[in-house]
Amino acid sequence: MARVWIEDRANHADYQQAVEKWQAAKREGSKRQPPGRWRVRWYGPDNKPKAKTFAKLPQAEAEKDAITARLDKGSYRDPQSAKAAVKVVAEEWYRSLRRQGRTTKHDYRELLDNYVIPRWGDWQIGAIRWEDVSDWIDDLIEKPGKSGRKLGPARITKIYRVFAMVMKRAVQTGRIAASPATEHELPRPNEDDEHVYLTHEQLEQLADAAGDYRRLVLVLGYCGIRWAEATAIKAGRVNIDTRRIRIVQGYTDVRGALELGPVKNHEKRSVPLPRSFADELRELTAGRKPDALVFTAPEGGPLRYANFRQRMFDPAVKAAGLDGLGITPHKLRHTAASLAIAAGADVKVVQTMLGHKSAAMTLDVYGHLFPDRLDEVADALDAGRIAALEKLRASLTEAA
């Protein structure tokens, strides 16, 4: 049994002194509540003594029964732990991250500093209710974000998930019994805005309009690699003879500085090069040192996404007559996936090209592009049924 008991403080010197002070204050008009005579005492799971006082015995008895039940069932939470500020738990959670890459951790830090901590930082972790979180999501949808523009569905979802991970940390560390950041309805992403699929002709027009960066656009549009991966390709990792590019690293912008690190999800892979433009890359790699970057900024060094878009890519999109589609260097991954699927690539091939963690993720994003093959299934079922009927009729004929 759990060790929980009630202590009568009537004869305790500290209690008697507190009563005298309270009576003196009351005579002067104070409305302060009298000191608690009944003290519930217990030892928590950490074997440290705890105590809580009450003015009336029935209140103390009810608390004693409740604490005893929670200790017996293993659902006990230290009342003081729920008073921790959200910003304290948020920093604990952030410091505990071990597997995330630099870019992911940078994104989490930005979302914490711009949205989670400003809203919840000074709240006690145990004071947050489900409806408080729901109201906050409404605010994220309706009010402008840090940039002054309304937040998109994907951004809101990321902010909410960071907050939910902080709340999960509070549950795991025993501060609260259940997270208030569960089962909330989030805004649905507009997939038409997220995906842009160019045809072969449109991709070639865009590549031609990109001038010196024609080959970079083709690599993005046919190989499906990420921008960070494309800008980190080194000459020694391009094999023109086997038509493969080895993807092992990527550049990330961390507080304004480009840093070279592992690829997302740590999914090192080789991606295929179409034969029709593989030889064009030979010019960029021939005679260069193996660790030399294949695609560089005009002044040398790695390409920066914002500079490339503003100076080269966006003007090329306009020159190719593709403005209005919402095409970006990153969204050329969608084009690569759609063209590969149209060419007959199965889901595992597309997964490898894109560096997705699983085939399920690839299907979640591009499943609607794969042929449904329903007619093939129906035809096969039809053939099986016809064969079974013919066999049945033959057996009935023999029996007759």
C-alpha positions in Angstrom: 0.0 0.0 0.0 1.1 3.5 -0.7 2.2 5.5 2.3 -0.1 8.5 2.6 -1.4 10.0 5.9 -3.1 13.0 7.4 -1.4 15.2 10.0 -3.2 17.5 12.4 -1.2 20.6 12.8 -3.3 22.1 15.7 -0.5 21.7 18.2 2.4 22.6 15.8 4.2 25.8 16.7 4.5 26.9 13.2 0.8 26.5 12.6 -0.1 28.3 15.9 2.1 31.2 14.8 0.5 31.3 11.4 -2.9 31.4 13.0 -1.9 34.3 15.2 -0.6 36.3 12.2 -3.8 35.5 10.3 -6.0 36.7 13.1 -4.0 39.9 13.5 -4.3 40.5 9.8 -8.0 39.7 9.8 -8.6 42.3 12.6 -7.0 44.9 10.2 -9.4 43.9 7.5 -7.5 41.3 5.6 -9.5 38.8 3.6 -6.8 36.2 3.4 -7.8 32.6 4.0 -6.7 31.0 7.3 -3.7 28.6 7.3 -4.5 25.0 6.6 -4.8 22.8 9.8 -4.8 19.5 8.0 -1.7 18.4 6.1 -1.7 15.4 3.7 1.8 13.8 3.6 3.1 11.1 1.4 6.2 9.8 -0.4 6.2 9.9 -4.1 7.6 7.3 -6.5 11.0 9.0 -6.1 10.8 8.3 -2.3 10.9 12.0 -1.6 8.4 13.5 0.9 5.5 15.6 -0.3 2.9 17.6 1.5 -0.2 19.6 0.9 -2.4 21.5 3.5 -6.1 21.9 3.7 -8.4 24.0 5.9 -11.0 21.3 6.4 -10.6 17.6 7.2 -13.0 16.2 4.5 -10.9 18.0 1.9 -7.7 16.4 3.3 -9.3 13.0 3.4 -10.5 13.3 -0.3 -7.0 14.3 -1.3 -5.5 11.4 0.7 -7.8 8.9 -1.1 -7.0 10.4 -4.5 -3.2 10.3 -4.0 -3.4 6.7 -2.7 -5.3 5.6 -5.7 -2.9 7.3 -8.1 0.1 5.8 -6.4 -1.5 2.3 -6.4 -2.4 2.5 -10.1 0.9 4.0 -11.2 -0.8 7.2 -12.5 0.6 9.5 -9.9 2.0 12.8 -11.0 3.9 15.3 -8.8 1.6 18.3 -8.5 4.6 20.6 -8.6 5.9 19.2 -11.9 2.9 20.4 -13.8 3.8 24.0 -12.9 6.9 23.9 -15.1 6.8 26.6 -17.8 6.3 25.5 -21.3 9.5 27.3 -22.4 11.5 25.1 -19.9 10.0 21.9 -21.3 10.5 23.2 -24.9 14.2 23.7 -24.3 14.6 20.3 -22.6 12.9 18.7 -25.7 15.1 20.6 -28.1 18.3 19.6 -26.3 17.2 16.0 -26.3 17.1 15.8 -30.2 19.7 13.4 -31.3 18.8 11.9 -34.7 17.6 15.1 -36.6 19.8 16.7 -39.1 21.0 20.3 -38.9 18.3 21.6 -41.2 15.5 19.9 -39.3 16.8 21.2 -36.0 17.2 24.7 -37.4 13.5 24.5 -38.6 12.4 23.4 -35.2 14.3 26.2 -33.5 12.7 28.8 -35.8 9.2 27.4 -35.1 9.8 27.4 -31.4 11.1 30.9 -31.3 8.6 32.4 -33.6 5.3 30.6 -32.8 5.4 28.2 -29.9 7.3 30.0 -27.2 5.8 33.5 -27.8 2.3 31.9 -27.4 2.9 29.3 -24.7 6.3 30.0 -23.1 5.0 31.4 -19.8 2.1 29.0 -19.4 2.3 26.3 -16.8 2.5 23.0 -18.7 -0.4 21.5 -16.7 -2.7 24.5 -17.3 -3.0 24.0 -21.0 -6.4 22.5 -22.1 -7.4 20.9 -25.4 -9.7 23.9 -26.2 -6.8 26.3 -25.6 -4.8 24.5 -28.3 -7.8 24.5 -30.6 -8.2 28.2 -30.3 -4.5 28.7 -31.0 -4.8 26.7 -34.3 -7.7 29.0 -35.3 -5.4 31.9 -34.7 -2.7 30.4 -36.8 -5.2 30.0 -39.6 -6.7 33.4 -39.4 -3.9 35.7 -38.4 -0.7 36.6 -40.3 2.5 34.8 -39.5 5.9 36.2 -38.7 6.4 37.4 -42.3 3.1 39.4 -42.2 1.5 37.0 -44.7 -1.1 34.3 -43.8 0.4 30.9 -43.0 -0.2 28.1 -45.4 -1.6 24.7 -44.3 1.7 23.0 -44.4 3.4 25.6 -42.2 0.6 25.5 -39.7 0.9 21.7 -39.5 4.7 22.0 -38.9 4.1 24.5 -36.1 1.5 22.3 -34.5 3.7 19.2 -34.7 6.6 20.9 -32.9 4.2 22.0 -30.1 2.8 18.5 -30.0 6.4 17.1 -29.6 7.0 19.5 -26.6 3.8 18.3 -25.0 4.8 14.6 -25.6 8.0 15.4 -23.8 5.9 16.7 -20.8 4.0 13.4 -20.7 7.2 11.3 -21.0 8.8 13.2 -18.1 5.8 12.8 -15.9 4.7 16.4 -15.8 1.2 15.8 -17.2 -0.8 12.6 -17.7 -2.1 13.3 -21.2 -1.1 15.7 -24.0 -3.6 18.5 -25.0 -2.1 18.4 -28.5 -3.9 15.3 -29.8 -6.7 14.7 -32.3 -6.9 18.3 -33.5 -8.3 18.9 -37.0 -5.6 20.7 -39.0 -6.1 22.6 -42.3 -6.0 20.4 -45.4 -3.1 21.1 -47.8 -4.1 22.3 -51.2 -2.4 19.6 -53.4 -2.9 21.6 -56.6 -0.6 24.3 -55.1 1.9 21.7 -53.9 2.4 19.7 -57.1 3.4 20.9 -60.5 4.0 18.4 -63.3 5.8 19.6 -66.4 5.8 17.7 -69.7 9.0 16.7 -71.5 8.5 19.7 -73.8 8.0 22.1 -71.0 11.0 20.8 -69.1 13.2 21.2 -72.2 11.9 24.7 -72.8 12.7 25.7 -69.2 16.2 24.1 -69.5 17.0 26.0 -72.7 15.8 29.3 -71.1 18.2 28.7 -68.1 21.3 29.2 -70.3 24.4 28.1 -68.5 22.3 26.2 -65.9 20.5 24.1 -68.5 22.1 20.9 -67.2 21.2 21.7 -63.6 17.6 22.1 -64.6 17.7 18.8 -66.5 19.2 17.0 -63.5 16.5 18.4 -61.2 13.7 17.6 -63.6 14.8 14.1 -64.7 16.7 12.7 -61.6 14.4 14.0 -58.9 17.0 15.0 -56.4 16.6 17.8 -53.9 18.1 21.2 -54.5 20.5 20.8 -51.5 21.7 17.5 -53.0 22.1 18.9 -56.5 24.2 21.8 -55.4 26.5 19.4 -53.5 27.2 17.0 -56.4 31.0 16.6 -56.9 32.7 15.6 -60.1 34.0 12.3 -58.6 30.4 11.2 -57.9 29.2 11.5 -61.5 29.8 8.4 -63.6 28.9 9.2 -67.2 29.7 5.6 -68.5 27.3 3.9 -66.1 24.9 7.0 -66.2 24.7 7.3 -62.4 25.1 10.2 -59.9 26.0 9.2 -56.4 24.0 11.3 -53.8 25.7 11.3 -50.4 25.7 14.9 -49.2 23.7 18.1 -49.3 24.1 21.8 -48.6 22.0 23.4 -45.9 21.6 27.1 -45.1 22.0 27.4 -41.3 21.6 31.0 -40.1 23.0 32.4 -43.4 25.9 30.0 -43.7 26.0 27.1 -46.2 27.1 23.9 -44.5 27.8 20.5 -46.1 26.2 17.6 -44.4 24.5 14.2 -44.9 21.4 13.9 -47.1 17.9 14.0 -45.7 16.9 10.8 -43.9 20.5 9.7 -44.4 19.3 8.0 -47.6 22.5 7.8 -49.7 21.7 6.5 -53.1 22.6 6.4 -56.8 20.2 8.0 -59.3 20.1 7.3 -63.1 20.9 9.8 -65.8 19.0 9.6 -69.1 21.5 8.7 -71.9 20.3 11.6 -74.1 21.8 14.3 -71.8 24.4 12.3 -69.8 27.1 13.3 -72.2 26.3 17.0 -71.6 27.5 16.5 -68.1 30.8 15.1 -69.3 31.9 18.6 -70.2 31.3 19.8 -66.6 33.2 16.9 -65.0 36.0 16.2 -67.5 39.4 17.1 -66.1 38.1 18.4 -62.8 39.2 17.2 -59.4 36.9 14.6 -57.8 36.0 16.9 -55.0 35.1 19.9 -57.3 31.5 21.0 -57.3 29.7 20.3 -60.6 27.2 23.2 -60.3 28.6 26.4 -58.9 27.6 30.1 -58.5 28.8 32.5 -61.3 31.5 33.8 -59.0 32.4 30.2 -57.8 31.4 28.3 -54.7 28.1 26.6 -53.9 24.8 28.0 -55.3 22.4 29.7 -52.9 18.7 28.9 -53.5 17.4 32.4 -53.1 20.1 33.9 -55.5 19.5 31.2 -58.1 15.8 31.6 -58.1 15.9 35.4 -58.3 18.7 35.7 -60.9 18.4 32.6 -63.0 15.4 30.3 -62.4 12.5 32.7 -62.2 13.5 34.7 -65.3 13.9 31.3 -67.1 10.4 30.3 -66.1 9.0 33.5 -67.5 11.0 33.2 -70.7 9.8 29.6 -71.2 6.2 30.8 -70.8 5.6 28.8 -67.7 5.0 31.6 -65.1 1.7 31.1 -63.3 2.3 27.4 -62.7 4.1 28.0 -59.4 7.1 26.0 -60.6 10.2 26.2 -58.3 13.6 24.3 -58.4 12.3 22.0 -55.6 9.0 21.3 -57.4 11.0 19.8 -60.3 11.1 16.7 -58.1 7.4 16.3 -58.9 8.1 16.5 -62.6 10.8 13.9 -62.3 8.5 11.5 -60.4 5.6 12.0 -62.9 7.8 11.4 -65.9 9.4 8.3 -64.4 6.0 6.9 -63.5 4.6 7.6 -67.0 7.7 5.8 -68.4 6.7 2.7 -66.4 8.9 3.0 -63.3 7.6 1.1 -60.3 7.2 2.6 -56.8 10.5 1.3 -55.5 12.4 2.9 -58.4 10.7 6.2 -57.8 11.4 5.9 -54.0 15.1 5.4 -54.7 15.3 8.3 -57.1 13.6 10.7 -54.7 15.3 9.5 -51.6 12.1 8.8 -49.7 12.4 6.9 -46.5 9.8 4.3 -47.6 7.7 3.2 -50.5 4.6 4.1 -48.5 5.7 7.7 -48.4 6.1 7.7 -52.2 2.7 6.2 -52.7 1.2 8.8 -50.3 2.5 11.6 -52.5 2.4 10.1 -56.0 0.0 7.2 -55.7 -2.6 8.9 -57.9 -0.1 9.0 -60.8 0.4 5.2 -61.0 -1.9 3.3 -63.4 -4.7 1.8 -61.3 -4.6 -1.5 -63.4 -8.2 -2.1 -62.5 -9.1 -3.2 -66.0 -6.3 -5.8 -65.8 -7.6 -7.2 -62.6 -11.2 -7.3 -63.9 -10.0 -9.1 -67.1 -8.0 -11.7 -65.0 -11.1 -12.3 -62.8 -13.2 -12.6 -65.9 -10.9 -15.2 -67.4 -10.8 -17.2 -64.2 -14.6 -17.1 -63.9 -15.1 -18.2 -67.5 -12.7 -21.1 -67.1 -14.5 -22.2 -63.9 -17.9 -22.1 -65.6 -16.7 -24.2 -68.5 -15.2 -26.8 -66.2 -18.5 -26.9 -64.2 -20.6 -27.3 -67.4 -18.3 -30.1 -68.6 -18.7 -32.0 -65.3 -22.4 -31.6 -65.4 -22.5 -32.9 -69.0 -20.5 -36.0 -68.0 -22.8 -36.7 -65.0 -25.8 -36.6 -67.3 
